[in-house]
Amino acid sequence: MKPKYRSLSYPFLLPKSHTTANELAYQVPDCVNTRVQVLRSVADWSAGIKYHEESIHNAYIQVIAKSKHFIYIENQFFISCADNKQVYNKIGDAIIERIIRAHKENKKFRVYVVTPLLPGFEGDISTGGGSALQAVMHFNYRTMNRGEYSIISQLKKEMDDQWMNYISFGGLRTHAELEGRLVTELIYVHSKMLIADDTTVIIGSANINDRSMLGKRDSEVAVIMEDTEKVASVMDGQEYQAGKFALQLRLECFKTILGAFTDPSIDVSDPISERFYKEVWMTTASRNASIYEKVFRCLPSSLVRNLQELLSFQTKHGLDKEDPAKAHEMLKKIRGFLVQFPLDFLSEQNLMPSVGTK
C-alpha cells in the first residue's frame, strides 16, 4: 500500500532543550575532551528524509585521505574496492590511493586491518562452506588480494611486493584447555572502528560493506572524535603530539592483541617504526599463526588452496593429539591473539555461490 501523502519534515521525537552543557554537573572519571560529530547512514525509509545520507562512508574516506602516519581498522566485514557493478563503497579505494601516495613520496605509512578469520554465517568450512559463508569470504578476499580490484593487486601494479611495507591483514585466535584437551577457536571481531594518526577515531555500528555505508540500505550511526587534548608520544622515532583519547584507545587495542599486558617487553608506543611494524606486529602475527597450524591444524590456513588440499589437510592430526606435551610447550610461545590473515586459503577455489542459490 502506498501512503496517501508524504511529509518532507517530521517533528523531533524529543523536546528541544534550551539549556547548554558547557559546565557539567558530573563527569565520568578520566574522561577526555574531544570534538565529536555524529555520523549516519539513513534514507527516506529509515529516517523519513528526502535525500539519503552516507556521512559515515564520507568520513572514512576523508580520514583515510588526510591521514599522515597510519590507519588502524577493526571491522566485522571488509568488503570494498568499488567496481560499480557489485561493490560501490570506496573505502578500499581510499586506502589504495593513500598507500600509493606514500610510496611515490617515499614516506612511511602503515595500514593495519583486523577482521574475523571466518565470517559468522552458517556453513561448514570443511566442505567448502555454505552459500552465505562462501559469498562473504569471496567478497572479503576480493577486497584484500583476489581479482583486479583488490587492494594488493592494485598496489602490486605500482610497487610489486613492496606493498607489504604498508599494509597488514590480521585476525584473532585464542586457545585453552577444556576437560584435559587442548582447544582453539578464532575470536570473532565484531567492532567497527578506525583510528588514524593517534588523533582521530571513528566508532559506530557501520560495517565496511555497501549495506552499512551507502545510506540507502541499512540504517547506521557512528561518531567521529577528534582529540583536542594532546599528550607527548612518539611517531617513527620522533617526538609527536598525539590525541589523548585516540592514543589511549590504540595502546589498549595493541597491548591486548599483541600480549603486551602479560609481556612488558613488547613496546607498542610507536605504531609506524620499522622495529614495531616488522619485529613486533608482523613477527607476532606470523609466529602465532605458525604455532596454531602446527599444534591444531586449524582452519582457515594458507596451506589449503583448494578443496582437495582441504580434505587432505583434515586427515592429518596436529601436535595437540600426536604430542600433547610438545604442543603445550609450543603454545607457551604464543603472544596475544594476533595471527596473520590466511590470504591464500582456498585461493584456487571459486567461492562465489552460483546464481539462484539461497
C-alpha positions as CSV (number, residue, x, y, z in Angstrom):
1,M,0.0,0.0,0.0
2,K,1.2,3.5,-0.8
3,P,0.8,6.3,1.7
4,K,-1.8,8.9,0.8
5,Y,0.7,11.7,1.3
6,R,4.2,12.1,2.5
7,S,5.5,14.9,4.6
8,L,9.1,16.2,3.9
9,S,9.6,17.1,7.6
10,Y,8.8,15.4,10.8
11,P,8.7,16.8,14.4
12,F,11.6,15.9,16.8
13,L,10.9,12.8,18.8
14,L,12.4,14.6,21.9
15,P,11.5,18.1,23.1
16,K,14.1,20.8,22.3
17,S,16.4,21.7,25.1
18,H,17.1,25.4,25.9
19,T,20.0,24.6,28.3
20,T,23.7,24.2,27.5
21,A,26.2,21.7,28.7
22,N,29.2,24.0,28.9
23,E,29.6,23.1,32.6
24,L,28.6,19.5,33.5
25,A,27.4,18.8,37.0
26,Y,29.1,15.4,36.8
27,Q,31.8,13.9,34.7
28,V,32.9,10.3,34.3
29,P,36.3,9.9,35.9
30,D,39.3,10.2,33.5
31,C,37.1,11.4,30.7
32,V,38.7,13.3,27.8
33,N,37.7,16.3,25.8
34,T,37.2,15.7,22.1
35,R,35.5,17.3,19.2
36,V,32.6,15.0,18.3
37,Q,30.3,14.7,15.3
38,V,27.5,12.2,14.8
39,L,27.5,10.4,11.5
40,R,24.7,8.4,9.9
41,S,23.7,6.1,7.1
42,V,20.0,6.9,6.6
43,A,17.4,7.4,3.8
44,D,13.7,8.0,3.4
45,W,12.6,4.6,4.6
46,S,14.8,4.7,7.7
47,A,14.7,8.3,8.8
48,G,12.0,10.0,6.8
49,I,14.4,12.3,4.9
50,K,14.1,13.3,1.3
51,Y,17.7,12.5,0.3
52,H,19.9,9.7,1.6
53,E,22.8,10.4,3.9
54,E,26.1,8.5,3.8
55,S,28.2,10.6,6.2
56,I,29.9,7.5,7.8
57,H,31.1,6.5,4.4
58,N,32.3,10.0,3.6
59,A,34.1,10.3,7.0
60,Y,36.0,7.1,6.5
61,I,37.2,8.2,3.1
62,Q,38.2,11.7,4.3
63,V,40.0,10.5,7.4
64,I,41.9,7.9,5.3
65,A,42.9,10.5,2.7
66,K,44.0,13.1,5.3
67,S,45.9,10.6,7.5
68,K,49.6,11.2,7.7
69,H,51.1,8.2,9.5
70,F,48.8,5.2,10.0
71,I,45.3,3.8,9.9
72,Y,44.1,1.0,12.3
73,I,40.9,-0.7,11.3
74,E,38.8,-3.3,13.2
75,N,35.7,-4.4,11.4
76,Q,33.3,-7.4,11.2
77,F,33.4,-7.1,7.4
78,F,36.0,-5.8,4.9
79,I,34.1,-5.6,1.6
80,S,35.1,-2.6,-0.5
81,C,37.0,-1.6,-3.7
82,A,34.3,-0.3,-6.0
83,D,33.7,-1.8,-9.4
84,N,30.3,-0.1,-9.7
85,K,28.7,-3.4,-10.5
86,Q,28.8,-5.5,-7.3
87,V,30.6,-3.2,-4.9
88,Y,30.1,0.6,-4.6
89,N,31.7,1.9,-1.4
90,K,35.1,3.4,-1.9
91,I,36.9,2.8,1.4
92,G,39.3,0.3,-0.1
93,D,40.0,2.6,-3.0
94,A,40.8,5.4,-0.5
95,I,43.3,3.0,1.2
96,I,44.9,2.2,-2.1
97,E,45.3,5.8,-3.1
98,R,46.8,6.8,0.3
99,I,49.4,4.0,0.2
100,I,50.3,4.8,-3.4
101,R,50.8,8.4,-2.5
102,A,53.0,7.5,0.4
103,H,55.1,5.2,-1.9
104,K,55.5,7.9,-4.5
105,E,56.5,10.4,-1.8
106,N,58.9,7.8,-0.2
107,K,57.2,8.3,3.1
108,K,56.4,5.8,5.8
109,F,52.8,4.9,6.2
110,R,51.1,1.8,7.8
111,V,47.6,0.3,7.5
112,Y,46.5,-2.3,10.0
113,V,43.3,-4.3,9.2
114,V,41.9,-6.7,11.8
115,T,38.8,-8.7,10.8
116,P,37.3,-12.1,11.5
117,L,39.3,-15.1,10.2
118,L,35.9,-16.6,9.0
119,P,32.5,-14.9,8.5
120,G,29.9,-15.5,11.2
121,F,27.5,-17.3,8.9
122,E,26.1,-20.8,8.7
123,G,28.2,-23.2,6.8
124,D,30.7,-26.0,7.2
125,I,34.1,-24.8,6.1
126,S,35.4,-28.4,5.9
127,T,33.1,-28.9,2.9
128,G,33.9,-25.6,1.3
129,G,31.3,-23.6,3.3
130,G,27.7,-22.8,2.9
131,S,26.5,-20.3,0.3
132,A,26.3,-17.3,2.7
133,L,29.7,-18.2,4.2
134,Q,31.3,-18.6,0.8
135,A,29.8,-15.4,-0.5
136,V,31.2,-13.2,2.3
137,M,34.6,-14.9,2.0
138,H,34.6,-14.3,-1.7
139,F,34.0,-10.5,-1.2
140,N,36.4,-10.2,1.7
141,Y,39.2,-11.8,-0.4
142,R,38.1,-9.8,-3.4
143,T,38.8,-6.7,-1.3
144,M,42.1,-7.9,0.1
145,N,44.1,-9.8,-2.6
146,R,42.0,-11.6,-5.2
147,G,41.0,-10.1,-8.6
148,E,41.9,-6.9,-10.4
149,Y,40.0,-4.6,-8.0
150,S,41.7,-5.9,-4.7
151,I,43.9,-3.7,-2.6
152,I,47.0,-5.9,-3.0
153,S,46.5,-6.4,-6.8
154,Q,46.2,-2.6,-7.3
155,L,49.3,-2.0,-5.1
156,K,51.4,-4.6,-6.9
157,K,50.9,-2.7,-10.1
158,E,52.6,0.3,-8.5
159,M,55.2,-1.2,-6.2
160,D,55.4,-5.0,-6.7
161,D,55.9,-6.8,-3.4
162,Q,56.7,-3.5,-1.5
163,W,53.0,-3.4,-0.6
164,M,54.0,-5.5,2.4
165,N,55.7,-2.4,3.9
166,Y,52.4,-0.6,4.0
167,I,49.5,-2.8,4.9
168,S,48.9,-5.9,7.0
169,F,45.8,-8.1,7.3
170,G,45.2,-9.9,10.6
171,G,42.7,-11.9,12.6
172,L,42.5,-13.0,16.2
173,R,42.7,-16.5,17.7
174,T,43.0,-18.0,21.2
175,H,43.5,-21.4,22.9
176,A,42.7,-23.1,26.2
177,E,42.5,-26.5,27.9
178,L,39.0,-27.9,28.1
179,E,38.4,-31.1,30.0
180,G,42.0,-32.1,29.6
181,R,42.1,-31.4,25.9
182,L,43.8,-28.5,24.1
183,V,41.4,-26.5,22.1
184,T,41.5,-23.4,19.9
185,E,38.9,-21.0,18.4
186,L,39.0,-17.8,16.4
187,I,38.0,-14.6,18.2
188,Y,35.1,-13.1,16.2
189,V,35.9,-9.4,15.6
190,H,32.6,-7.5,15.8
191,S,33.8,-4.0,16.4
192,K,33.5,-1.2,13.8
193,M,36.4,1.2,14.4
194,L,39.0,3.3,12.7
195,I,41.9,5.0,14.4
196,A,44.1,7.4,12.4
197,D,47.4,9.0,13.5
198,D,46.6,8.7,17.2
199,T,44.4,11.8,16.8
200,T,41.1,10.7,15.2
201,V,38.7,7.9,15.9
202,I,35.5,6.7,14.2
203,I,33.4,4.2,16.2
204,G,29.8,3.1,15.4
205,S,27.6,0.4,14.0
206,A,28.6,0.5,10.4
207,N,30.4,-2.4,8.8
208,I,32.8,-1.9,5.9
209,N,30.3,-3.0,3.2
210,D,27.7,-1.5,0.9
211,R,24.8,-2.4,3.2
212,S,26.2,-0.2,6.0
213,M,28.0,2.5,4.1
214,L,25.8,3.6,1.2
215,G,23.0,5.1,3.3
216,K,20.1,3.8,1.1
217,R,20.2,0.3,2.8
218,D,20.8,-0.4,6.5
219,S,20.5,2.5,8.9
220,E,23.6,3.0,10.9
221,V,25.1,5.6,13.4
222,A,28.6,6.4,14.3
223,V,30.7,9.2,15.8
224,I,33.9,10.7,14.7
225,M,36.1,12.0,17.5
226,E,39.0,14.4,17.0
227,D,41.2,15.0,20.1
228,T,41.5,18.5,21.5
229,E,43.7,17.4,24.4
230,K,47.3,16.5,23.3
231,V,49.9,14.3,25.1
232,A,53.5,13.6,24.4
233,S,54.0,10.5,22.3
234,V,56.3,9.1,19.6
235,M,55.9,8.5,15.9
236,D,58.6,6.9,13.8
237,G,61.2,7.6,16.5
238,Q,60.3,11.3,16.7
239,E,58.5,13.3,19.4
240,Y,54.8,13.5,18.5
241,Q,51.8,15.2,19.9
242,A,49.1,12.6,20.0
243,G,45.4,12.9,20.9
244,K,44.8,11.7,24.5
245,F,41.7,9.6,23.7
246,A,42.9,8.2,20.4
247,L,46.3,7.3,21.8
248,Q,44.8,5.6,24.9
249,L,42.4,3.6,22.7
250,R,45.1,2.5,20.3
251,L,47.5,1.5,23.0
252,E,44.8,-0.6,24.7
253,C,44.0,-2.4,21.5
254,F,47.6,-3.1,20.5
255,K,48.6,-4.2,24.0
256,T,45.6,-6.6,24.2
257,I,46.0,-8.3,20.8
258,L,49.9,-8.4,20.9
259,G,50.1,-9.7,24.5
260,A,51.9,-6.6,25.9
261,F,49.9,-6.7,29.2
262,T,51.5,-10.1,30.1
263,D,54.9,-9.3,28.4
264,P,56.1,-5.8,29.3
265,S,59.0,-6.2,26.9
266,I,56.6,-5.6,24.0
267,D,56.7,-1.9,23.1
268,V,53.6,-0.6,21.2
269,S,54.3,3.1,21.7
270,D,55.5,3.8,18.2
271,P,52.9,2.4,15.6
272,I,54.9,3.0,12.4
273,S,58.6,2.4,13.2
274,E,60.4,-0.4,11.3
275,R,61.0,-2.2,14.6
276,F,57.4,-2.2,15.7
277,Y,55.9,-3.0,12.3
278,K,58.2,-5.8,11.3
279,E,59.7,-7.2,14.6
280,V,56.6,-6.9,16.7
281,W,53.4,-6.7,14.6
282,M,54.4,-8.9,11.6
283,T,56.6,-11.3,13.6
284,T,54.0,-11.9,16.3
285,A,51.2,-12.5,13.7
286,S,53.4,-14.9,11.7
287,R,54.7,-16.8,14.7
288,N,51.3,-17.2,16.3
289,A,49.7,-18.4,13.1
290,S,52.5,-20.9,12.5
291,I,52.2,-22.3,16.0
292,Y,48.5,-22.7,15.8
293,E,48.8,-24.5,12.4
294,K,51.4,-27.0,13.8
295,V,49.5,-27.6,17.1
296,F,45.9,-27.7,15.9
297,R,45.9,-27.9,12.1
298,C,43.2,-25.2,12.4
299,L,41.3,-23.6,9.5
300,P,41.4,-21.3,7.7
301,S,45.0,-21.8,6.6
302,S,47.1,-20.6,3.7
303,L,48.4,-24.2,3.3
304,V,45.0,-25.1,1.9
305,R,44.3,-23.6,-1.6
306,N,41.6,-25.9,-2.9
307,L,39.0,-28.5,-1.7
308,Q,41.3,-31.4,-2.5
309,E,44.0,-29.9,-0.2
310,L,41.3,-29.2,2.3
311,L,40.3,-32.9,2.5
312,S,44.0,-34.0,2.7
313,F,44.7,-31.3,5.4
314,Q,42.0,-32.6,7.6
315,T,43.2,-36.2,7.6
316,K,46.4,-35.3,9.5
317,H,46.5,-34.6,13.2
318,G,48.2,-31.8,14.9
319,L,50.6,-31.9,17.9
320,D,47.6,-31.5,20.2
321,K,46.8,-35.1,19.5
322,E,50.1,-36.6,18.5
323,D,52.3,-35.0,21.1
324,P,50.4,-33.0,23.7
325,A,53.5,-32.3,25.8
326,K,55.2,-30.7,22.9
327,A,52.0,-28.8,22.0
328,H,51.9,-27.3,25.5
329,E,55.5,-26.1,25.1
330,M,54.8,-24.6,21.7
331,L,51.7,-22.8,22.9
332,K,53.8,-21.0,25.6
333,K,55.4,-19.1,22.8
334,I,52.0,-17.6,21.8
335,R,51.9,-13.8,22.4
336,G,48.5,-12.2,22.5
337,F,45.8,-13.1,19.9
338,L,47.0,-11.7,16.6
339,V,47.5,-14.1,13.7
340,Q,48.2,-13.5,10.0
341,F,45.1,-13.5,7.8
342,P,45.3,-16.6,5.6
343,L,45.3,-14.7,2.3
344,D,45.8,-17.9,0.2
345,F,43.1,-20.0,1.9
346,L,41.0,-21.6,-0.9
347,S,42.6,-19.2,-3.4
348,E,42.3,-21.8,-6.2
349,Q,38.6,-22.3,-5.4
350,N,35.7,-20.3,-6.8
351,L,33.9,-19.2,-3.6
352,M,31.2,-17.3,-5.3
353,P,27.9,-19.3,-5.0
354,S,26.1,-20.0,-8.2
355,V,23.2,-17.8,-9.3
356,G,20.0,-18.8,-7.7
357,T,21.4,-20.3,-4.5
358,K,19.8,-19.1,-1.3
